Amino acid sequence: MQIARQFWSDQRGSVSPFATVLMVTILVIGIIPGVSTLRDHIVQKYGDMAVSLESIDQSYSFTVNGVTSEYVDSNSLTDPDGDAPAGLDLTISASGE
């Protein structure tokens, strides 16, 4: 416990408040675009997953005692490379002030 008190009261390695503010500012400026990019990628992945779940082919056909039952799923969705998922518009339009 005495060693912890010595470290707590030690002033030899202190950092000036200006340096602390500067480091925090640089970190925040770097974190904001990173979090925004992460958000866009998460939305893209959820949209891709929604398109893939909607695109599951649910067609079936079976025969029991000579009676055939079938269903043909005609749903065909596409999600081209590079486009927003499932027709989502991720752009923000400018508004007049």
Secondary structure as GFF3:
##gff-version 3
##sequence-region A 1 97
A	DSSP	alpha_helix	2	9	.	.	.	ID=ss1
A	DSSP	alpha_helix	17	54	.	.	.	ID=ss2
A	DSSP	beta_strand	60	64	.	.	.	ID=ss3
A	DSSP	beta_strand	67	71	.	.	.	ID=ss4
A	DSSP	three_ten_helix	85	87	.	.	.	ID=ss5
###
